[in-house]
C-alpha cells in the first residue's frame, strides 16, 4: 500500500489519498489522472488493466485501487 500511496502522491500531491473515498466521483481525479495512474500501476506492479477495470468504483479510493491491483495480480 505504501508504494501505491507514493505513486498516487506523484500524480497529485494535493490530495489526501489515505482518507479520500471519492477520488473520481468527487472530481479529484480526472480521466487524464486515471490514465497516468494506470500506466504507473502497470509498470510498478506488472499488471494489465482491461477497459472493464476502468470504473469509478475501482479508482475512488486508495483502498479500492489496491484491491484492484491485488485482483489483477491474482489473475496471472
C-alpha positions in Angstrom: 0.0 0.0 0.0 2.9 2.3 0.7 4.1 2.0 -2.9 0.6 2.8 -4.2 0.4 5.9 -2.0 3.7 7.1 -3.3 2.5 6.6 -6.9 -0.7 8.5 -6.1 1.1 11.4 -4.5 3.4 11.5 -7.5 0.3 12.1 -9.7 -1.5 14.5 -7.4 0.3 15.6 -4.2 -2.5 17.9 -3.1 -5.0 15.0 -2.3 -5.2 13.1 1.0 -5.2 9.7 -0.6 -5.2 7.9 2.7 -8.6 9.3 3.7 -10.4 10.3 0.4 -13.1 7.9 -0.9 -14.5 9.9 -3.8 -11.4 10.4 -6.0 -13.3 10.0 -9.3 -16.9 10.6 -8.3 -15.8 13.8 -6.4 -13.9 15.1 -9.4 -10.5 15.0 -7.6 -9.0 12.7 -10.3 -9.9 13.3 -13.9 -9.6 10.9 -16.9 -6.0 12.1 -17.6 -5.0 11.4 -14.0 -6.5 7.9 -14.2 -4.7 7.2 -17.5 -1.4 8.3 -15.9 -2.1 6.3 -12.8 -2.9 3.1 -14.8 0.4 3.5 -16.6 2.3 3.9 -13.4 0.5 0.9 -11.8 1.1 -1.3 -14.8 4.9 -0.5 -14.6 5.1 -0.8 -10.8 3.0 -3.9 -10.3 3.5 -5.6 -13.7 -0.3 -5.9 -14.2 -2.5 -5.2 -17.2 -5.9 -3.5 -16.9 -8.9 -4.1 -19.1 -11.4 -1.4 -20.2 -13.8 -3.1 -17.8 -11.4 -2.3 -14.9 -11.6 1.4 -15.5 -14.7 2.2 -13.5 -15.1 4.9 -10.9 -15.6 2.3 -8.2 -12.1 0.9 -8.8 -10.5 4.3 -8.5 -12.5 6.2 -5.9 -10.0 5.4 -3.1 -6.5 4.1 -2.5 -8.1 1.0 -0.9 -10.2 0.3 -4.0 -7.2 0.8 -6.2 -5.1 -1.5 -4.1 -7.9 -4.2 -4.1 -8.0 -3.9 -7.9 -4.2 -4.4 -8.1 -4.5 -7.5 -5.9 -7.2 -8.9 -8.1 -5.2 -8.3 -11.2 -2.1 -9.8 -9.7 -4.0 -13.0 -8.7 -5.3 -13.4 -12.3 -1.8 -14.0 -13.6 
